[in-house]
Amino acid sequence: MNPLGLFFMAVGAFAVAGSVFNWDFFLNARKARFVVAVLTRTGARIFYAALGLALLTLGTLATCGVIDLARK
């Protein structure tokens, strides 16, 4: 089990939750404001949901050992 995979899963779940529940603190964060300005709030929510799902998938594959994130 890869702890880095668990980290990616947690970050991905947070991004998905922030976009689904439309959290103001999540979408008004300094770094997210640029994405909201470019894509509008709805577009930013879709972007962060897709990014979160990608991170969840990466984390799940790393945790299960399908991919190796640690370079040896």
C-alpha positions in Angstrom: 0.0 0.0 0.0 1.4 3.4 -1.1 0.8 6.3 1.3 1.3 8.7 -1.5 -1.7 7.1 -3.2 -3.8 7.7 -0.1 -2.8 11.4 -0.2 -3.9 11.7 -3.8 -7.2 10.0 -2.9 -7.8 12.5 -0.1 -6.9 15.5 -2.2 -9.1 14.2 -5.0 -12.1 13.6 -2.7 -11.7 17.1 -1.3 -11.7 18.6 -4.8 -14.8 16.7 -5.8 -16.6 17.6 -2.6 -15.7 21.2 -3.0 -17.1 21.3 -6.5 -20.2 19.3 -5.8 -21.2 21.1 -2.7 -20.2 24.5 -4.2 -18.2 25.5 -1.2 -17.5 29.3 -1.2 -14.2 28.9 0.7 -13.0 26.4 -1.9 -13.9 28.4 -5.0 -12.9 31.8 -3.5 -9.4 30.6 -2.6 -6.6 32.8 -4.1 -5.5 30.1 -6.6 -9.0 29.1 -7.6 -10.1 32.6 -8.4 -8.1 32.6 -11.7 -9.9 29.4 -12.8 -13.3 30.9 -11.8 -12.5 34.1 -13.7 -11.5 32.2 -16.9 -14.2 29.4 -16.8 -17.0 31.0 -14.7 -18.1 29.4 -11.5 -20.0 26.6 -13.1 -17.0 25.8 -15.4 -14.6 25.9 -12.5 -16.8 23.4 -10.6 -16.8 21.0 -13.6 -13.0 21.5 -13.9 -12.4 20.8 -10.2 -14.7 17.8 -10.3 -12.8 16.3 -13.2 -9.5 17.1 -11.6 -10.6 15.5 -8.4 -11.8 12.3 -10.2 -8.5 12.1 -12.0 -6.6 12.4 -8.6 -9.0 9.8 -7.1 -8.3 7.4 -9.9 -4.5 8.0 -9.7 -4.6 7.5 -5.9 -6.6 4.3 -6.2 -4.4 2.8 -8.8 -1.3 3.7 -6.7 -2.7 2.4 -3.5 -3.7 -0.9 -5.2 -0.2 -1.2 -6.7 -1.2 -1.0 -10.3 1.1 2.0 -10.9 4.2 2.9 -8.9 4.6 6.5 -7.9 7.8 6.0 -6.0 10.9 6.1 -8.1 13.6 3.8 -6.8 
